[in-house]
Amino acid sequence: MKKLNVGMIGGGFMGKAHALAYAGMPMFFWPAPAIPHRHTVVDVTEELAKDAAAKLGFENYSTDWRAVVNDPDIDIIDIVTPNNTHAEIAIAAAKAGKHIISEKPLALGAEEAKTMLEAVQAAGVKHAVAFNYRRTPAVALAKKYIEEGRIGKILNFRGTYLQDWSADPNSPLSWRFQKKIAGSGALGDIGTHVVDFARYLVGEISDVNAMTKTWIPERPTQTGGVDKLGTVKSAAADVPKEVVDVDDEFISMIKFENGAIGSIEATRNAWGRNNFLTFEIHGEKGSLYFNYERRDELQVSFSDDPSDAKGFRTVYTGPATPYGEALWPIPALGIGYGETKIIETHDFFKSIVDGTEASPNFNDGYRVELIADAILESAEKSAWVKVNDLEKK
């Protein structure tokens, strides 16, 4: 069985998720398309890199991502670093002939994402962007129902991603609040997952009309240790403050190329919401509803349901639903965030071995960035913006 050596750039929160997937994928998908070998992990200091290797099961560690990218033994470069580093690493990896998987958002904006797409296309390498939530079996089941025509022509998509981890004004500044590093705020960080759902399930978005808001314009300078999201829970009152130059929240009306309409919203300032990633889709023959906090469930309602059984009912994912043959043998036994990453890894490795196109890939990442840029432009102009007009600029 083929072995593929992975060089992972970054050893933090997302590095942990990806390393788990490399370890677990052959256990779930056996025989595996290829065996992931955790070859080398890179972090910013030798101490952090050494600790990441020990913790995440990598054979080697380094502080020089360029050396890892150019190592002839490495087959795959896995980018799990802050957003402003994705393009440089990915373009170098493509030139070195490496297959690439990058965390989302793909880039700081569409222009940068396009350079990444052009690089991987020119190199002929496989490429993927880590919108792993679409790998949730219930989401894949919704896709199956839509493709089977179970809900008919789609009329409306309503998607949300609501969190509260940054609602505290004493939560210090991290890179996620800085445009030069993150590109955007709630939009790029979590809203792009909703955009990915919309494109995956309904189709291409043609027009947007959006508002953005920064609720907390200044945050204390980060002086202490960080949590898993790269920020500190609270800071002393006398700590100096720095300007936040990204959005805390956005909401956008959307139009699809196929005639459907809808809305997308995301915020990191919604007290009481933890990982409230949802969609509701209305079609001419039924509706679907999903909430990631109840990720083993898909709510369905079909127009041909008997009159004494009208309304939403719960379908629990399991062996008979997408990816079920590789996961757990009992419906509703439960999947977690880690399983979505395991599925993502399997599908990417399979594309490499089979010579097929990975999905979602850098083209999808670029399209999402076009939509994100259109949302920001729409909010600035208080007007509808056509996504394809940005592509022509």
N, C-alpha and C positions, 0 to 999 in steps of 0.2 A: 504494500500500500504506500502511495506517494506521501512523502513528508514535505511540508512547506514551512520554512523558517521565517519567523515573524520578528521584525524589529519594531518595537513599540516606542513612540516618541511621547513621553509623558507617563508619569507613574502615580497620578492622584486618583480622584474619585472615579473618573471615567476609565482610567487605566485598570482599576480594580474590576469594573464590570467587564471589560474586554478580556482581561486575563482569566476571569472565571469562565467566560465563554470558550476560550481556547482549551481550557482544561476539561470542560463539560461536554463540548460538542460531540466527540466520538462516543461518549457514554449514552447519549440520547439518539444520535443518528449513526447506527451501526449496521452495515459497514460504512464508515465515514468516507466522503469523497476524497479526503486526504487528512493526514494527521497534522494538527497544528503543533509546531515545536516552538516554545517560547525561548527564542534565541537570545535577544538582547533588549534591555529596556534602557531608556535614556531619561535622565532628569537633570535639573539645573545645577546641582552640586553632587560631588562624589558621595557624600553621606546619604543624600536623598536617593540617589540612583542605586547605591548598594542596598539600602533598606528596601527599596521597591523590588529589586531582584529577589531578595530573600522572601519577602512577603507574597509576591505575585508569581513566584515559581519560574523566573527567568534564569537561564544558565549564565548569562553575562550581563554586565551593566556598563554604562558609559555616560559621559557628560557631553559628548560630541555627536550630535545627530547627523552631521554631514558624513562623518566616518561610517556610521551605521548605514546610511543611505547608499554609500558607495562600497559597502562590504559585499563581495561577490557571493558570499554564503547566504545572504538575506534574499528571500523571495517576495516578502510582503512588508510594506511600510504601513504601520497603523498610527494615525495621527490623532492624539487625544490631548492636544495642547490648547491654550487660549486661541480665540478666533483669528487674531492678527498674525499668527504664525503659520496658518494652514497653507496659504498659497506658496510661500517660499519652500516649505518642506515638500509639498506635493509636486511642484514643478521640478525640483531637484530629483525627487524619487522617480518621476516619469522619465527624465533624461537618463537616469541610471538603469532604466528598464525594469523597475519594480512595480508589482501590482500594489494598489493603494486603496485603503479604506480610511475615510476621514470622518471625524465627528462633525455634527451639524452645529450652527449653520456652516455651509461650505466655506464661506468667505466673508469679508467685511461688507461686500456688496456685489451687485451683478457684474460690474466691470472686472473686478478681481476674479470672480468665479469663472468668467469666460476665459481668462488666461489659463486657469487650471484645466478647464475642459479642453481647450485647444492643445495643451501640453500632453494630456493623456491620450487624446486622439492621435496626435502626431507620433507618439511613442508606441501605440498599439498595445498598451497594457490594460489589464482589467482594473476597474475603478468603481468604488461604491461610496455612498454617503450614508451615515448611520441614523436614518430615521427609523429606529427600531420599533417604535410603537405600532407601525403598520404590520409588524410581525406578530402582534397579539392575536391568538387564534380567533377571538370573537370579532376582531376587525377584519381578518381574512374571511371569516364566515359571512360578514356583511357584504364584502366584495363578491363572494360566490353567489349570494342571493341576488345581488344587483345584476350580475352577468347572466344569471338564469332568467332574468325578467320577473322575478317574484314580486317586486314592488312597482314594476312598469316604468314608464318614463319618469325621470326624477324632476321634481318641481322645485325643491328647496333643500339647502344644506345649512345647518346651524351648528357652528363649532365653537367650543370654549376651551381655554386652558387657564385655570385660576389657581394661584398659590398665595401663601401669606408670609413666606420666609423673609421678605424685605419690607414688610409693613411697619416695622419698628423704626422710627426715625433715628434711634441711637445705634442702629446696625451700621457698622463702619463701611466706608467705601472699599470696594474690591474692584477687580478688573471688569466685572460684569456691569458696573455703573460708569464705565469710561468708554466713550465712543471710539477713541483711537485703538483700543484693544478689542472691544466687543462688537463694534460696528453699530449696534442698536441695543435696546434694553430688552423689555419683555417680548418685543417683536421677534428678535433674532434668537433669544434664549429659549423661549417656549412657544411663541406664536407660530414659528415656522413648522412645528409639529402639526398644528391645526391646518396650516396651508397644505402640508403634505397629505393629510387625511383627505382634504377637499379634492386635490388633484387625483389621488389614488382611487377614490370612491366615485367621484362625480365626473371629473374631466378638467380640462384646462380653464383657468380663470382668465377672463378677457378684460374686465374693468373693475376698479375699486373706488370706493368713496369712504375716506377714513378720518378718524380723529385720534390724536395721541395726547397723552398727559404725563407730565412728570410731577408726581405728588410731593416728593421730598427732594427739593432742589439742592440741598447740601447734606453731606454726611460726614461724620467724624473720620479723621485720618486713621487708617488702620495701623495699629501699633503692636498688637499682640498676635497670638497664634490664630490659625484659621480653622474653620469647620470644614465639612465635606464639600460644601458649595463654594468654598474659597472666601468666606467672610466670617466675621466675629459676631457672636450673639449680641453683644452690647458694648458700649464704650463709656468711659468716664465723661462727665459733663464738661470738664475743662480741656478736653482734647480738641485741637484745631480742626476746622471743618474744610472740606473740599467740595467743589461744584460737581453735581451730577449732570451730565450732558446727554443722557439717553432717556428713552421713554420708560415710565413705570407701568403704563397701561395703554392699550390701543383697542379700538373697535372699528370694524370696517364692514360696510355693505359690499357685496360682491356680485358680479355677473359671470356666468359661465358661457363658454363658446357654444354649448349645446342648448342654450336658452334657459337653463335653470338659474335661480337666484339664491341669495343666502346672506349669511353674516358670519364673521369671525371676530373673536375677541380674546384678549389675554391680559392678565395682570398678575403682578407678584405682590399686590397690596390688598388682598381679599382675606381679611381675618376669618379663620374657620375653614378655609379651603386649603387642602394639603397638596394633592396632585389631581385636581379636578379637571381632567382632560376628557372632553365629551364631544359627541356629535349626535345630531338627530337629523334624519333624512326622510323627507316626505316624497312619495311617488304617487302616481295615479292609481296604483293598485295596493299600496301599503306603506308602512313606515318602519324605520329601524332606529333604535336608540342605544348608545353605548356610553358607559362611564368607566374610565380606567380604574377608578378606585374599587370597582366591582368587575375586575377584568375577566372573570370566568363566565360572565353573563352577557348575552345580547338580548335586548328587548325587541320583540317583533309584533307587528300587527298587520294582517293581510285583509284585503277587502272581501275575499271569498270565505273568511271565517264564518261559521254559523252565527246566526243572529243572537243566540244565547251565549256566545263566547266572544263577543266583540271587545276590543281593547287590547292593550299590550300584555303580552305574556313573556315569560323568561325561557330562553334556550340556554342551557348550560353546555359549555364547550367540553369536549372529551375525545375519546378515541374515534368517533365518527365524524368529527369536524376537522378543519384544516390543521395540519401538523400533529393531529391527535395520535397517529401511529407511532410517533417518536417521543411523546411526552409521557403522560401518566395514564394508567389503564382504567380509571374511573372518572366519569363526568363530574366536574366541579370539585375534584380533589385538590385543585389549586395550582396556578402557575404564578410566577413572580417576574420581576424586572429582569432577573438573570436569564430566564428562559427566552425572553424576547431577543436578548443578545446572543444566546446559543443558536437560535433559529437564524438570526442575521448572519452569524459566522458560517453556519452550514451552507446557506444559500450563496454566500460570497465564494467560499471554497469550491463549491460545485460549479460555479460559473468559470472559475480558473481552470479546473480540471476538464470540464466539458467544452471549453472554448466558447461559451455563450455570454451574452451581455448580462452583467449584473444589474439588479434593480432593487432600490433606487440607486442611480449612479450620478456621476458628476453633471450629466445633462439635467437630471431632476434637480440637483442642487442648484444649478444655474437658473433654472426656471423658477424655483422657489425664491431665489435672490432677486430676480426681476420683479416678482410680485411684492416682495418686501420693500424694494425700492419704490415701487409704485404706491404702496401704502404710505410711506413716509412723504413722498411728493404730494400725494392727495391731501394728507393732513396739513402740510405746509400751505397748500393753495386753497384749501377748503373747496375742492372740486373733484368731479370724477376724473380718473386717469386711466387711459388705455394701456394695458401692460405691454402690448406689442410696440407701442410708440417708444418705450424706453429701449427696447431691443434695437430699434433702428437708429438711435442716437449715436 
